Amino acid sequence: MAASVGNTSSGARPWPQLLALVFGAVYLLVGIIGFFITGFDNFAGHGQDEMLLFFMINPLHNIVHIVIGIAGLLLARTLAGARTYGWLLAVGYGAAFVYGLIAVGKSWDFLNLDAADNVLHIATALVGLVIALAPVRSAVGGSARTA
């Protein structure tokens, strides 16, 4: 059976795969924990006072985190998948950042964002770019590859 693209014969994963796996696990966990705080009421409501650490959340926001988390766990299986996940983070969270700049404090903000969310979203978009674009040194020959 051929090895998955991006995995070495030792089973070690390149760092973009590990970073995608970690981000996927963290976002999945945050989404699940979020439901313990918000429940399922006021599904896409703005003005909820429920917070997870410094971040405003609502059930729709939790679902987005769960979907992003599952995508990370699934796509981290290969280097090419991790790169794809990086692009999804970069584009998706870049768009969420722009949306947040406009929507924070507005009655139509269906994700119930705050300034802390905006900081997290731009940071996540930047991490996505790193996952998508940064070179990986292979164990054989020390050459860089981007999959």
Salt bridges, closest charged atoms under 4 A:
none
